[in-house]
Amino acid sequence: MLAPLDLQIARGETVGLIGPSGSGKTTILRLALGLLTPDAGVVRFRGAPLDAGNVLSARRQMGYVVQDGGLFPHLTAAQNVELMARHLRWEAARIDARRSELVELTRFPADALERYPAQLSGGQRQRVGLMRALFLDPELLLLDEPLGAIDPLVRAELQDDLSAIFARLDKAVIVVTHDLAEAAFFALRLVLLRQGRIVQQGSIETLLRAPAEPFVTQFVEAQRRLTVTRNGGSA
């Protein structure tokens, strides 16, 4: 359940949705994708209300990345990446050119394109999921805990690559994550949710120095304690 909220995202802006489990982060993504219909209010994409008449065409201008890539196990990496383009009957030359662009953009090894997801590392699967989401050159990119199940060293590398990709592509991006540091790494604007409502939004400095309510401080301090525990080796 979501409380009434107003959340707008501009082209070229990356927004980080943060908050505990069940706070409404993934629900917001599903509303943006038209997978859920709001009981009240309206979801707008490119200024137009999202409804049954335009939701399919709108989704083609949205890219969705989930944890571990969300790949079809019976398809190769290349087949996963090209799936929607082939469904839309793109010409082979156009598909090949777009695939080559994205292999370079995501730094995916071209010789791994014919492998199946089970033959890829976690980081490689995530790069395939990103290529698939970007294949139709969407205006909005939605990422739901994209790095949550990846080894810390690979995760740090992917964070760097994703940040560079966001800056290069100049798209509207929403990143959902439980990790405050990761959200702040990707986004200048953070949106902290609790029980379906926006508690506070702004920069990481705003959340740290001017918390809107005690929960903001509790959330930040919990993240700090987790970091200290990990660094101290007691967990």
C-alpha positions, -999 to +999 in steps of 0.1 A: +000+000+000+012+035-009+001+067+008-006+097-015+027+108-030+041+131-057+073+120-073+086+136-105+118+126-123+134+147-150+154+135-180+191+130-171+182+127-134+190+096-113+169+091-082+176+066-055+146+050-037+156+037-003+139+024+027+133-009+046+116-039+031+079-033+025+082+004+023+068+007-012+099+010-034+091-019-058+055-008-058+065+026-072+084+008-100+055-014-109+032+017-110+057+034-133+057+003-156+019+001-157+020-033-140-002-018-112-030+007-115-033+033-088-066+033-068-065+071-070-044+097-088-025+092-120+008+080-133+022+101-161+049+092-186+062+119-209+034+141-197+006+117-207-015+096-183-005+060-184-035+039-192-046+007-210-045+024-243-009+034-242+008+012-216+024-012-241+039+014-262+051+033-231+068+002-218+089+001-249+104+034-238+112+020-204+140-004-194+137-026-163+166-043-146+161-067-117+184-085-094+207-111-111+195-099-145+162-118-146+173-137-177+155-165-194+177-196-187+169-214-220+182-184-241+217-174-247+230-140-236+226-126-271+191-140-274+181-125-240+195-091-251+178-091-285+145-105-274+123-074-277+140-062-309+133-095-326+097-094-314+094-060-330+109-074-362+140-052-363+163-059-393+193-081-385+218-054-393+201-030-369+201-056-342+238-064-348+247-027-346+228-021-314+242-052-298+278-041-306+271-007-291+258-022-259+286-047-256+311-018-257+290+004-233+286-023-206+321-038-211+306-073-216+329-098-232+317-104-268+328-140-267+303-147-239+273-137-259+266-173-269+267-186-234+236-194-214+229-176-181+240-205-160+274-203-177+279-166-168+291-150-136+267-129-115+283-097-128+280-109-164+243-118-160+237-083-146+254-067-176+232-088-199+201-077-180+213-041-185+219-045-222+184-060-226+168-031-207+187-006-229+183-023-262+153-002-274+170+030-262+144+037-235+138+072-220+133+058-185+155+032-168+142+013-137+166-008-116+152-029-087+181-040-064+203-046-094+234-054-074+220-070-043+232-106-050+267-098-064+301-103-048+313-071-031+344-066-054+323-072-085+296-050-071+320-021-067+331-024-103+295-025-115+287+005-095+314+025-112+303+012-146+266+019-140+273+054-127+293+061-159+266+047-181+239+068-164+260+100-170+267+090-206+232+082-216+214+112-200+182+092-192+158+094-163+168+066-139+152+052-108+174+029-087+159+009-058+183-003-032+184-010+006+220+003+006+222+040+015+258+044+004+250+028-029+220+051-034+241+081-026+268+069-050+243+068-079+219+096-071+220+132-061+183+129-049+174+102-025+138+094-016+134+076+017+102+056+021+085+041+051+052+022+051+042+035+017+049+072+023+078+095+014+095+104+047+121+127+032+138+134-001+169+153-009+207+148-010+225+125+014+238+156+032+202+167+038+193+134+053+223+134+075+222+170+087+185+179+086+164+147+092+127+153+088+118+129+116+135+104+140+131+075+115+155+092+091+182+092+117+174+057+127+177+045+091+210+063+086+225+051+119+214+015+111+234+017+079+264+031+097+263+004+124+262-022+097+293-007+080+312-006+113+303-042+121+315-054+087+347-034+089+353-045+124+350-082+114+325-090+142+297-100+118 
